[in-house]
């Protein structure tokens, strides 16, 4: 089930992001990598800045999350992560499809310029 995340999901969002980010350890530019990849303080700041998360929940557990942020006339896709153990099952694609289906402004998806 894909659903909007709320304040009660904060720790689960944090865990999903930092578990999933391990797959990008040598892909994300080294000057942008830290442990944890996204500290709680940064996640709180992102949410306070308007990033709203959707989550893919199965059996009571968030398996993946994806954030959106409306900026001017576009919706940005931010922080798309799927737990390591649940990768390659189409979870990210399902969340993205739901976001696209419900979006009205143009959508912008970006990544690190140095990512290979």
C-alpha positions in Angstrom: 0.0 0.0 0.0 1.3 3.5 -0.9 0.4 6.2 1.6 1.3 9.6 2.8 3.8 9.5 5.7 3.2 11.5 8.8 5.2 12.6 11.9 4.8 9.2 13.5 6.7 7.7 10.5 9.8 9.9 11.1 12.1 7.1 12.5 11.0 4.6 9.9 11.7 7.2 7.1 15.1 7.8 8.7 15.9 4.1 8.8 14.7 3.5 5.2 16.8 6.3 3.9 20.0 5.3 5.7 19.6 1.6 4.9 19.0 2.2 1.3 21.7 4.8 0.9 24.3 2.1 1.5 23.8 1.0 -2.1 25.1 4.4 -3.2 28.1 4.5 -1.0 30.6 4.6 -3.9 28.3 6.3 -6.3 27.3 9.5 -4.4 30.3 11.9 -4.6 32.6 11.3 -1.6 32.4 14.9 -0.5 28.6 14.4 -0.1 28.7 11.1 1.8 28.5 10.9 5.6 27.5 8.4 8.2 24.6 8.3 8.6 24.0 9.4 5.1 21.1 11.6 6.2 21.3 12.6 9.9 18.0 13.1 11.8 18.6 16.9 11.9 18.9 17.1 8.1 15.8 15.0 7.6 13.9 17.3 10.0 15.1 20.3 8.0 14.0 18.7 4.7 10.5 18.1 6.1 10.3 21.6 7.6 11.3 23.0 4.1 8.3 21.2 2.6 9.4 17.8 1.6 6.4 15.4 2.0 7.1 11.7 2.0 5.0 8.9 0.5 5.8 5.4 1.7 5.2 1.9 0.4 4.0 -0.1 3.4 3.7 -3.9 3.5 3.0 -6.0 6.6 3.2 -2.9 8.8 6.7 -1.9 7.6 7.8 0.9 5.4 9.8 -0.7 2.6 10.4 2.4 0.6 9.9 6.2 0.7 9.9 9.0 -1.8 9.6 12.7 -1.1 8.1 15.5 -3.1 8.5 19.2 -2.7 6.6 21.9 -4.6 8.9 24.7 -5.7 7.6 27.5 -7.8 5.8 25.8 -10.7 7.3 22.3 -10.4 7.1 19.3 -8.1 10.6 18.0 -7.2 11.1 14.3 -6.6 13.4 14.2 -3.5 14.9 11.4 -1.5 13.8 8.2 -3.3 14.9 5.1 -1.3 13.9 1.5 -0.9 15.3 -0.8 1.8 18.2 -2.9 0.7 16.4 -6.1 1.4 13.4 -5.0 -0.8 15.3 -3.6 -3.8 14.5 -4.7 -7.4 10.9 -5.5 -6.6 9.3 -2.5 -8.3 8.6 -0.6 -5.1 10.3 2.7 -6.2 8.5 2.5 -9.5 5.1 2.0 -7.8 5.7 5.1 -5.5 6.8 7.2 -8.4 3.8 6.1 -10.6 1.5 7.1 -7.8 3.1 10.5 -7.4 3.0 11.1 -11.2 -0.7 10.1 -11.3 -1.5 12.6 -8.6 0.7 15.5 -9.7 -0.6 18.5 -11.4 2.4 20.7 -12.0 5.4 19.5 -14.0 7.7 17.0 -12.2 11.5 17.4 -12.0 13.7 14.5 -11.0 17.4 15.1 -10.5 20.5 13.4 -9.2 24.1 14.2 -8.4 26.0 15.6 -11.5 29.0 13.4 -10.5 26.9 10.2 -10.1 28.0 7.4 -12.5 
